[in-house]
Amino acid sequence: MSRLYFVFVVFCFTAVLIFAVYLRSANNHIFYKLCACRSEQGRLKQELGTKQLLLEGFINPAAVSQRFGSLNTSD
């Protein structure tokens, strides 16, 4: 009976260690994905800011009023 108990304890201890290693690798994988998503989000924010600045350059109120002024004087 004692030998069976010892085998059971060793089996449970081994199973707990294997499960701990699995959780650790899963945690590392999730952390890697989180870092990748954050860096992608930062890159997309930068790209959006660049495109917003470009759009603001196209829709600059001073440039629009200047064009309307040149259209009115040419009539």
Sequence and secondary structure as in RCSB ss.txt:
>XXXX:A:sequence
MSRLYFVFVVFCFTAVLIFAVYLRSANNHIFYKLCACRSEQGRLKQELGTKQLLLEGFINPAAVSQRFGSLNTSD
>XXXX:A:secstr
 HHHHHHHHHHHHHHHHHHHHHHHHHHHHHHHHHHHHHHHHHHHHHHHHHHHHHHHHHT HHHHHHHHHHHHHH 
